């Protein structure tokens, strides 16, 4: 029993440390995962994971390992922000996979990509033929940025000679049956207003609502379960 309590304590400490470290290092570590970031995350997880099953490693050593490794990552991030050469070395540089409608076989080989993988990445961008692509750039986080040929590009408002309009942000007020009070207040409304809007569409409780969002100039959009 004492051993289980010890494991639970080490798990809890490791969880808290990893959570704090992730918040401290910033969201880019997750949302823009480069090769270096991926390896760092793996090592960090291994440090905590191995420590849990090593009887000679206590909470103090877990804390030291996580903090020290986190400090190394943080210092590296700071240096790469100021040193372009080191940044390119650690994070790499974008590769132009398709240039002026032509596939660069050299860049495909350099990035260990084959045609099937390239086609899959293009389809994820709603492009189903290479002939539609003018440029395709493989970013350092592994995502593909695509510039379609003019014949296949979506028309803009200026192309159609339409007057400009301000973009409008949709804001969620209810998600999975839960009221998002902060969003509601920041948008200038209160719960009484929201309940009135819900009642107009036949809902009497937040738990009946899967998702509800508001957009300036339009009525409340509601999806039920």
N, C-alpha and C positions, 0 to 999 in steps of 0.2 A: 504493500500500500504506500509506504514511504517513497518507494522508487517511482510509482505512478504520479504521486504528488510532485516529486522533483521534476519529472518530464513535463508535467502540465505547467509548472512554474517556468521552466526554461522555454517552453513553447510560447507562453504568454509574453515573457520578456523579449524573445526574438521577434514576435509579431509586432510589439510596440516599437521596437527599434527599427524594424524595416519600414513600418508605416511612417514614423517620424523622418527617417532618412529619405524616403521617397518624396514626402512633402517638402523637405528642405532642399533637395536637389532640383526640384521643379518638375512640371508635367511633361516637359519635352523629352525626359528620359523614357517616358512610356509612349507618348504619341508620335515621336520621331525617333524610333529605335534604330540607331546606326549599329554597325558591326561591333564597335568598341562598347557601346551601351549594352548590347546583347550579352557580350562576354562578361561585362561587369556585373550584370544582373544574375547571370548563372553562378559566378564565383561567390557573390553575396549570399545567394540562396544555399550554396554548398557549405559555406562557413557556418551558417546557422543549422542546417540539416545535419551535418556531421557532428557538430557539437552536442546535439540532442542525444546521440547514441554512443557517445564516448563518456564513460563513467569518470574519467579523469578531468573532464572539462566542466567547469562550473559556470554559474551565471556571470561572474566577473570576466571570465575569458571570452564569453559570448559578447558581452558589452564591449570589451576592448576590440575584438575582431571587427565587429560591425562598425564601430565608431572610426577605427583606424582606416578600414577599407573605404568607408564613406568619405573620410577626409581626403584620401588619395583621389577618389573620383572627383570631388569638389575642386581640388587644386588643379587637376587636369582640365576640368571644364573652364576654370578661370583662365588658365594659360592658353587654351585653344581659342578663347574669345579674343585674345590679344595677339596671338601668333598664328598667322595664316598658314605658314608652312607646316607647323605641327598639326593644325586643324585638318589640313588636307591629308596628312599622313595617317592620322587616327580615324577620321571620319570618311576619307575618300572624297571623290568629286563626282558630280553627275556625269553620266555617259549618254551621248547622243546615239541612240539605237537606230533611229530612222532620221535621215537627213535629206531634205528636199525630195521626199517620197521614196528614197532608196534605203534599203536595209544595210546597215554596216555589219558585215559578218565578223569583222575584227572585234567590234565592241560586244557583239553577242558572245563570242568566245571568251573575251576578257572577263565578262560578268557571269560566265557559266550559264547562259540562257540558250534555250533552243527555240525553234520556231513555234512549237506548240505552246510553250510557256508564254511567248510573246503574244500569240493570238489570244490566249486566255486573259492576259492583262489588258489587251485592247478591248475585248468583249466586256470586261468589267467597267470600261469607260463608254459603253454603248457604241462601240465601233466594231463592225463585223467584217471589215475588209481592209487590208493593208493599203489598198489603192486610195482610201479616203484620208490617209495620214500624210501630212507634210513633214512634221517633226514629232519624234517621240523621245522623251528624255527619261532615263532611269535615274531616279533620285537616290541620294545616299541612304535613305531609310528603306529602299527597296520598292517604293511606289513608282508608278509610271505616270508622267505628265505628257499630255498629248495635245498637239496643235493640228487640227484638221485642215485639209485643203479648203480654199475659199468656196469651192462648189458644194462642199459638205458641211460648212460651218452654219450654225444657227443664225438667223437674221436678228439683228439688234433693233431697238426702237428707232435708232437713227437711220438704219438701213430702210426701215419701213416708213420713215419720215413721220413718226409719231411724236407727240410732245413728251418731254421727259416727265418722269414721275418718281417721287421719293420712295426708296425701298422701305418696306414695312416688316418689322420683326414680329414673329408669332411667339407668344409667351404662354407657357403651360401654367394653368391654375390648379388642375387636378390631375394626378398621375397614379394609376393603379389604386383608385379609391381613396387616395390621401390628398388632403388640401395642402397646396404649396403657398402658405400664407405670405411668405416673404415676396414672392413674385406678385401676388395679388396687391399687397400694400405698395410696392414699388411702382405698380402700374396705376396707382391712384384710386383703387377700389377697396371695398371692405367686404366682410362676409355676408352682410345683408344683401348687398347688390348681387353677389354671386349666387346666393340661394334663390333670389328672385329669378335670375336668369335660368337657373336649373329647373325651377318649377314651371317656367314657361314651356320647357321642352319635356315635361313629365317626369322629372327626377326630384325626389324628396330627400335623398341622402347621398353623401359623397361616395359611399361604398357601392352605389349603383353605377358609378361612372368609371370607366376604364381610363379615359383620357379626355381632358377638356382644355382647349387653348383659346386665347383671345388674340385678335389682330385688330389694330386700329382701323376704324372705318367699316368693320363687319361685325356680325353677330357672333356670339360664343359658339365655337365648334365643339360638339360633344360626341364621343364614341362610348357606347355602353358595352358591357360584357357580353 
